Amino acid sequence: MEKATGWLSPAPTGCAILAGIMTKQMPKVELGKTGEHVSRFSLGCMYMGTGLTREASYAALDRFAEAGGDFLDTANCYAWWIGHGEHCGDESERMIGDWIRERRNRQRVFLATKFGARMRDHTRCRDAAGNADWGRVNDHFEGASAATVARAVDDSLRRLGTDYVDLCYVHIDTRTVPLAETLEALDRVVRAGKVRHVACSNFRAWRIEEARQLCDRHGWSPFVAVQQQYSYLRPRPGADFGIDLNVDDELSDYLRAHEEVTLVAYSPLLKGIYEDAQKRAAFYNWHLFDTEDSRERLRVLTEMARELGVSNHQLVYAWLLRQKPAVVPLLAATDLPRLDHNLAALEIELSAAQLATLDRAGL
């Protein structure tokens, strides 16, 4: 990804909803059954400090806060793979920490970070030109041992410039470490006041249930959220995303039965493929979505978006915001007008009939 410099580029056109005009503050939703309410969007901060400059990062954070957003999402590995070796994964957390310190708004921010997918040595995961070599990364994840939990949390707190985080995710499922070891270590950092709530990302439903039972048995802090890829298009059956996981029927069913766990949806726009056939063709995972089911859902989505006078991307977000149980989509954009454009999805009204039409679409 190249450095994002287009923060003065024009907003997407052809929409009846004007990008960036918010008629009311962003609504909130309860996170699990914690009593904690967070903004309906979570701002994805992956490229802040690497793909996005300081000026662009601050602009996005400021605009999100102005719109009533408070849920910030980062990780201790974002984004080491950008560039040719000049980044190590500290950058996003440091950028957010700087912004919070300068804005003096820690109490108004719900801060989420992740550990487990950081490279033990990112230099060993690059080719001779310094580019990320994804074929090597599986052997270099830091994992989720008790020692890693303790170290990773302290390191994140230092970079973020705070003495606690509101939500800490296990970024990937490390099967080589007993789940009980990870959960007990997480409970220790909660009891120490360093973390308020814990969550997981890229975990299958049976592993979330295993974690729930262990936490119930031992009185440990349970997972209150799961972060997974989720969008309007459905991947083909058996699609293999590697360590990343897309929401499947089993997880959907589990979440309906366990509303104490909230779904946070990453890559909700699938890298921006809903409005551009060339982007779809170039998307590295398009072969996992390239089905008749996807084509039919895309047709229905496009027709309804045209009728409503909104963009496909806005309608995807509007559909996600109306799922039950509640879904918190990650919001990310490479320029400020597009961030405004996507935020405007909050203004879209969908009738029960329109939602049913979107839900039933496909083969």
N, C-alpha and C positions, 0 to 999 in steps of 0.2 A: 504493500500500500504506500502510495506517495504521500508526502506531506500535504495536509489539507490546507489550501490557501484560499479557497473560494467562499469565504464568509460574506462576501458582498455580491455573490452570484444571485440572479433572479430566482424568486420562488417559483415552484411549479404552477402552471396556469391551467385554465379550464375548469375551475372548481367554484361552485356557488359559495362554499364556505371560505371566507378570506383567511389565509394563513396568518397565524399570529394574533388574531383578535379573539381574546378570551373574554366571554361575557361574565364568567364567574370563576371563583377559585376552584382549583382541581379538587374533585371529591376524594374521599378516602375510603379504605376498606380495612377490615380487621385482618391482621396477620394470624392465621390459624385461629386458635381460641385463646390467644394471649391477652386480649384486651388492648393490645397495641394496634393503633390505626395508622396506616401508611398511605401515601398518595397512590392513586389508581395507576399511574405510570411509575416505573423505576427508571432512572436515567442511567443508561449503560455508559460507563466511563473507560472502556477498554483502551481506546487510542489516545487518551489524554496524556500529553507529555511525550508522545512518540509520533503517531500519525497526525495528531492535532497539536498546534503550537500552544504556548501558554495563553496568548491572547484569545485564540479560538476556544480553548478549554474553559477559560473564565467566562467567556460570552455565553457558552452553552449552560454552564452551571448557574450563572446569574439569571438567564432567561427561564430556566426550569424552576428556580426558586420563585421568581416573579409570578409564574403561573400557578404557584401553590404546591409545587412538587417538593418532596422532602426525602424520598427514598433513592439513595445513591448506591450504585452497584460497581464494585471493582474486584480485583484479585491481586495476589502477591506475585503474579507472573505477567501482568499486563504492561507493555506488550513486547516481550523480549525478542520476538521474531521480526519486528520491524527493522528495516535498515540492514546493515552489514556487520553487526557485532557491537555497535555503539550503545545498545540498550541491554539491560539485564532483567527487567521485570519490576524494578522499583518505581518506575516512572509514573504510573497512574496514581498509586497511593500517595506518592510525594506531591503530585500536582493537586490532588484533592486536599491533602493536609495543608498545603500552602494557602489554598483558597479559603478553607475554613478558618485558618488563623487570621488571614487578612480581613475576612468578612465578619469575624467574631460571631459566628452563628452555629457553633457546635450543638447547642441545645435545640436548634430548629432543624437539625438534619438527622435522618435515620440512616445510619452508615453501615453498609454491608460489604464485607470482603470475603475472600476465599483463600484456602491453602490446599496444598496437595499436588497441584499441577505445575508448581515452579520447578525449573530445571536445577538440579544440583550443581551443574556446571554447563551453562548455556554455550560456552565456547566449543564444547564437544558435540554440539548439535548443529553445527554449521559446516557448509562445504568450503572448498578452498577459496571461493570468492566472498565468503562471509554470509551467504544466504542461509536461512533456516533450512535444515535438512530434516523433514518430518519423518523420514524413515528411521531416524535415530532417537527420537524423543522418548519412546516408550521405555527405554532403558535408563532414563535420567530423571524421571519424576521424583520429587522429594518424598512422596507418599504420605502416610497418615499414622505413623507410629506415635507413641506417647511423647517421645523426645521431640519429634517434628512438630506436634501440636503446640507444645510449650514454646519452642523456639520461634515458630512461624507467627504465633499470636503476638509475642513480644516484639518481633521485628516489624510486623504490620502496625502495631501501636506507635512505634517509634517513627516510622515513615509518615503515618497519618497525623502525627502530632497530637494524639489524644490518649487518655488513659483507659478508654473502653471502646469497643465497637458494639453496635446494636444487634448485628446479625453476623454470624461466622459460619460459612459453608465449608463442608468437606467437598472440594472441587471435583474430584473423581473418585470412583470406588476402588480402593487399593485392596485387592483380594489377598495379598500376601501378608497383610497385617490383620490380626483378629479384630473383628468389629468391636468387641467389648473393650479392647485396649484403646481404640480411638474414642469411643463414647465416654469411657471413664476419664480420659485425659480432657475431653471437652467439658465434662462436668466440673473438673477441677478449675478450669479457667473461668467458668461461669461463677463458681463459688468464690473465686478470688476477685470477682468484680471486673474482670477484664473483658468479658463477653456477656451480653444480656440474653441472647437467644442463639440457638444453633440450628443448622439446616444442612441439607445435602444437595449435591448437583450430580447429574449423570448417574443416578442410582436406579436400579430396577425396583419394581413394586415389592417383590419378595424381600429384597434387602432392606427397604424402608420398614417393612413389617417386622423383620428380624430386629432391626434397631429399636422399634417401638416396644417390642416385648422385653428386650434387654433393659431398656430404660425403665419400664414399669417394674421389672423385677428388682432392680437395684436402686431405684429412686433417683436416677440420673436425669439430667436435662434432656428432653426429647427433641427430635427434629420438628420444627414448626413450619418449615417450607421446603420445597424441592424445586430446584431450577433445572429446567429441561427445555430442549428445543421444541417449539410448538408454534404452528402457523395454520392458516386456512387450508392449504394444500396438504394432502396426506401422502406420505411416502409409500412406495410399493411394499407389499407384504415381505417381511424378511430383510428389509433394507439394512445394510450394515454401515453404521456411521463411525465405527471404531470406538474410541473411548467416549465420544459424544453420544448422547441418547436422545431420540425423538419420543415424545409422548406417544404411547401405544394404548390400545383398548384396555389392557390390564391395569395400567397406571391410572387411566381415566376412571375406571370402575373403582379402584382403590380410593382415589381422592373423593369420589362421591360418597363413599362410606366413611371416610375419615376427614371431616372438614377441619380437624385440628391441624392439618397440613395444607398450606396454601401453595398453589402452583405459580411460580414466577417463570414466564416464558421468554427464553432467549431466542435470538434470530427470528423474530415474528414476521419479518418481511423477507426472510430467506435471501439476504444480501440484495434486496431491491429488485426482485425478478418479476413482480406482478404487472409491471407496465412496459416492459421492454423485452421483446423476443430475443434480441441479441444478448442481453444480460442473462436470460434464461439459458441460452445455448452455451454461454461462457461460464456459467455457475458450476463450480467443481463437483457439486453434488446433484446436478440436475438429472443425471441418469437414475438417481434414486426416487425422483418424483415424476419422471417422464412417462406418464401413463394416460390412458383414456379417462380415468377417474379425474386426474388433475386437469386435463383439458376441458372436461365438462364443468368442473367447479370453477375454473378460470373463466369460462364463457358466462356462467350465471353471475359470477362476481362482477365481471366487466359490464354486463347489461344493467345490473342494479346500480352500480356506481354511476353509470351514465344517466340513469333515470333520476338519481338523487343529486346529480351535479357535483359529485365528489370524485376523488381519485381512487383507484384500486387500493393503494396503500392505506388511505384513510379508512376505507371500508373494511379492510382486514383488521385494522386496529379496533374499529367500532364493533366488529363481530367478536373479537377477543374480549373486549371490555364487558360484553354482555353474556359471557359464558357462566354457567353454574355447575359446580361451585366457582367462586370468583377466581379469575386469573389476573395476575399483575404482569402486563407485558413490559419488556425492556424497551426503552425508547432511546434510539441512537440516530445521529445524523452527522453527515460530513460537513454541513454548513448550516448557518443559523436560519436562513429562510426555510430550509427543509425541516428543521426542528420545529419551527412554528407551524409549518404545514401539517406535520404529523400530530402535534399537540391539538390541532383543530378537530381531530377525530372525536374528541370529547363532546363536541357540539352536535354530532350526528345523532338523529333520532331514528330508531329502527322499530317498526311495529312487530308484533308477535308473528304476523304472517310473513313479513320480510325475513325475520330470523329463521323461521321454519323453512323458507325457500332456500336460504343459504345452507342451512343444516342438511337438507335432504338432497342437495345437488351432488352429482357424481354417480358412479356406477357400482 
